[in-house]
């Protein structure tokens, strides 16, 4: 289209620019015949004067594919046409030139290519070429459905014809190319996620490539073994009508590890190349035992715990309301630094799940030095529906994530075997759960007992509604069982009273009758030592506090191995530890503080070693005696071991300081105690004062210290008080980070200040600075002369006034006449008190003597006066 003759400077009244493609624009619709409707969906970037045409998406109702793509010149057909904003003529004028390009594309509502499958609108995609006076100016026009049956197009919109107003802003020629993300990591032999290319003009607006003459952008890589999914490694105008283009990069096993460069080379002169990085790493090799699928509701429970949902252990159920699925990985040392690449495919369901608008996606992560990491899968909002699936594959791991709504699935009795003494009552509790193992609170549970003779059967009518916590409990009382006999209890759940009992979900448990109401005794071994023998003592098994790196590795001095022998087979065992100790499961890859628990419950096997989970270990953290409590089959036993004092100076991590609240005036030396501890609060010995920065505040100076911390991690710092010092004197102590000698300044989960993130999972942030203050009391003032003066006035009643300085306030005053004490009083806040005494001496003078006691500020004193 020739732009000559178009005036520069469009009218200021042009409608503001519409949203780019994919972002809905609020626009009024217009209807012709009842039910016909056109709504403007979006307007894509449009190269000014370009031949490709900007993408305009219309949302329509009651307009068929034949109409949308029809020939306006044929009889009884319709087609989209353009008109001016007044709906009465050509859209091209002195300010703009507008024309349709190519053939409209119609997409039925709800089908695979519909951008919004639930809004009820069909979609029609048009290409509209626009020329304006300047890039950035907008062309205003109308699109309408031409219902003419006589052929031709008069560009006049009839009242019966549906139409919509459009404003289309142009952009300038290609000036730069952007690519995102700037880098991705993928294992050799895998495909990256999408790289998105965006075309920009000189003003930063998204633009298009010119179709005629053709402009292109070449895609090249720095190694022949890296390929893209673009057949000719060239981006053309037709491939990027929205100003963006996506491609993936695939590596082969021959691709060298390390960073590789992907280059975009525009054919337009003066437009610089753009580059992105593709880092190729060693491929991780995962097993189910290394993977935990984590959501609020799914059927996968813990590392390697993949329930057999579909008969071949390749399906995990996920509740439909889960917006994301996290996959945690513990790949072990063999996968340290390796790359996990997972390919996601949402094609499996009837209503395709998408990721960023695409049915397939690739996600990856680089595992840390321990082979750990995580990946989060986030499907597009609204694309997940019941019974749809995401196929996950890559790095040796394969699983189908199947979305389901929660529904009652089973009633689960709390334990398989209950133990009861004779003539005792046993409470059996069942929990009604959905397929994800979460409690539900609806329905009813019936209880049945197949009793040993002559115990009576459970009475009829033993049925209860499910409780608010999803549980129901029933009491079973023994009437005449003998030791060694047992009952079988069945709980049956139905969703409502109309469900036949034959369709109930059931679970059973056994009540075994013993003389004590307990299962068989068991023996606890710690580090192969039998803790039940009379000679065993806690100091026989000793471990160091795990503060050097937070990992209980193959060094047996860092953990205590647990083994339980004999006991009651088939019973759950609960193990709990105190004193800050933690239990980890080495068989599941657990060996760090972060993975430890103070209490765990494990299943048991059929005899011998009753612990199914071999490799349970205890990590010691706090120095001192630690108690392991074991509960199984109504039997509780304990075993103890010792966590030794900290002796490793390099574990110094935290600093605390304390001093006296107050010291007396005249104190020349103020002591403070600095305590250095490891990650778990154990005192660290032999930390030199040179590893600490000590600052003194207030009227004092650093004097000396005890040099190094003692066995309790304590170090004394003495502050020399200034002469006549009073008020607060304090110190601030900061541990100086040194990756070789201590952990001062380390962040949470970091071993030391120079270590990598997550190098010590479970460690809290180093508290390597602390302060304390001591108040030096002010000196007591020397008492002064109260300067007592006695005066008065005679009369029938003599007034005798004692007048001292104000500091004497509160002193006791006594009045004496002729060596006899007559009256007492207390000096007021001004140091005064006046005595009134009857004059018995007529006109003769009487000698009055006043004595006052000492106060904190004044000495005792006396004075006299003669009063007539």
ABEGO torsion letter per residue (X at the ends): XBABGBBBGBBAABBBBBBBBGBBBBBBBBBBBBGBBBBBABBBBBBBGBAAEBBBBBBBBGBBAAAAABBAABBGBBBBBBBBAAGAEBABBAABBBBBBEBBBBBBBGBAABABAAAGBBBBBBBBBBBBABBGBBBBBBBBBBABAAEEBAGBBBAABBBBBBBBBBBBBBABBBBOBABBBBBBGBBBBBBBBBBBBAAGBBBBBBAOBBBBBBBBBABAABBBABAAGBBBAAABAAGBBBBBBBBBAABBBEBBBBBBBBABBGBBBBBBBBBBBBBBBBBAAABBBBBABBABBEBGBBBBAAGAGABBBBBAABABBBBBBBAEAAABGBBBBBBBBAAABABBBBBGGBABBBBBBBBBAAGBEBBBBBBBBGABBBGBBBBBBEGGBBBBBBBBBBBBABBBBABABBBBBBGBBBBBBBBBBBAAGBBBABEBBBBBBBBBOABBBBBBGBBBBBBAAGBBBBBBBBAABBBGBBBBBBBBBBABAABBAAABBBBBBBBBBBAAGBBBBBBBBBGGBBAABAABBAAABBBBBBAAAGBBBABAAABBBBBBBEEBBGBBBBBBBBGGBBBBBAAAGBABAAABBABBBBBBBAEEBABABBGBBBBBABBEBBBBBBBBGGBBBBBBBBBBBBABAAABABBBBBBBABBBBGBABBBBBBBBBBAAGBBBBGBBAAABBBBBBEBBBBABBAGBBBAAGBBBBBBBBBBGBBEBBBBBBBBBBBAAABABGBBBGBABAABBBGABBGBBBBBABBBBBBBBBBBBBBBBBAGBBBBBBBEABBBBBBBBBAAABGBBBBBBBGGBBABBBBBBAAGBBBBBBBBAAEABBBBBBBBBBBBAABBBBBBBBBBX
